[in-house]
Structures are given as structure tokens and as C-alpha cells.
């Protein structure tokens, strides 16, 4: 049942028409709801988003931080030309035009972090790139920090079965090689029945 709805939701591009305050936010709405619950519990002072596009999800995260009264969003993308002015001009959002795996990005995260970190990996969905992101990000994180690896639903999990190895396979390989790095948060993952990030709700150990 859930896979059928998941495929319908994806194939009909509902996620492509989802907006936050009028700005495209290309995510599933139930994942966005899960994220705000996690952020409220975690109280991060830094939210890292790899992959910005129009900036709707960055704006969403900044809106939550506005309500919590603390924190900044660091949005990283290889191009920032499509970022909406509402996101570009929000005082809590800092943008960085770079590949997410560049050493300068790791340095920027280190310089910004004070307390807990919530990170979303949503840039290049090829397996090797996601592995490189996890390899770059994990040493910076501390116990209790939270990572979402998005779009692990591709390559047949359950959508786009012909995609080839992607985020899901990157998670499998990384956790097999680094079993003490993260705990998979299955309660959050399964709360609404399906997610664009299967196996990708990770808590740093």
C-alpha cells in the first residue's frame, strides 16, 4: 500500500509543486513534518543543507529556527543562481557556492557549529558522491547530531528501479564499513509509513 502511494506521489511530481511561503521546496511533506519534529527536539544551532536549488527548504528550516529563537542554516550548492530572494535575503541563511565535498565546506561547518547539528544530504544522488559527503561530514559531527540522507528511495527503493547505485547503496556501504558511526532512527523513518529517505535517518554515535 505504502509503495503504491509512494510511486504515485513521486511519478505525479507532487513533490515538484510543493512550496514553502511561495518558494519551491522539492521534498515530501511528511518528511518536512518529521524534520521539524527532529529539529524541535534536537534544538540545533546549525542546520546544514547540501543541495539548495530554489531555497524553499532552506527557508523552511530558517522559519523553524525563527520560532526556536536560535541557529543558522548553511546551504551549499554548486550553483546559487536559482535561489529565490526570500531565501537569499533571510538573516538566518548563509549560502555557499561549492561542491559539498570540498574541504572549504568542512572548514565552514567547523567554524559555524557551536552545539547540535542537523544535516540534510540532497545534492548529487550518485552513490560515490553520497559516500564522499558522509566521509567528509561524519568526522565533524558529534554524538547526537542528526543526518538525513535524502532520495535513498531511488534505484528501486521503491522508485526509479533503473537509476543505478545511489544514496541507499551509499548508506549501506558506509554503515557496513563504519558500524559505530551512526544509529538508524527507524522510529522516525517509519512514523508516517513511507519516506523519500529510507534507511537515511541517522543519529551520530
Residue, then its C-alpha position, 0 to 999 in steps of 0.5 A: x500500500x505504502x509503495x503504491x502511494x509512494x510511486x504515485x506521489x513521486x511519478x505525479x511530481x507532487x513533490x515538484x509543486x510543493x512550496x514553502x511561503x511561495x518558494x519551491x521546496x522539492x521534498x515530501x511533506x511528511x518528511x518536512x513534518x518529521x524534520x521539524x519534529x527532529x529539529x524541535x527536539x534536537x534544538x540545533x544551532x546549525x542546520x546544514x543543507x547540501x543541495x539548495x536549488x530554489x531555497x524553499x527548504x532552506x527557508x523552511x528550516x530558517x522559519x523553524x529556527x525563527x520560532x526556536x529563537x536560535x541557529x543558522x542554516x548553511x546551504x551549499x550548492x554548486x550553483x546559487x543562481x536559482x535561489x529565490x530572494x526570500x531565501x537569499x535575503x533571510x538573516x538566518x541563511x548563509x549560502x555557499x557556492x561549492x561542491x559539498x565535498x570540498x574541504x572549504x565546506x568542512x572548514x565552514x561547518x567547523x567554524x559555524x557549529x557551536x552545539x547540535x547539528x542537523x544535516x540534510x544530504x540532497x545534492x548529487x544522488x550518485x552513490x560515490x558522491x553520497x559516500x564522499x559527503x558522509x566521509x567528509x561530514x561524519x568526522x565533524x559531527x558529534x554524538x547526537x547530531x542528526x543526518x538525513x540522507x535524502x532520495x535513498x528511495x531511488x534505484x528501486x527503493x521503491x522508485x526509479x528501479x533503473x537509476x543505478x547505485x545511489x544514496x541507499x547503496x551509499x548508506x549501506x556501504x558506509x554503515x557496513x564499513x563504519x558500524x559505530x558511526x551512526x544509529x538508524x532512527x527507524x522510529x522516525x523513518x517509519x512514523x508516517x509509513x513511507x519516506x523519500x529517505x529510507x534507511x537515511x535517518x541517522x543519529x551520530x554515535 
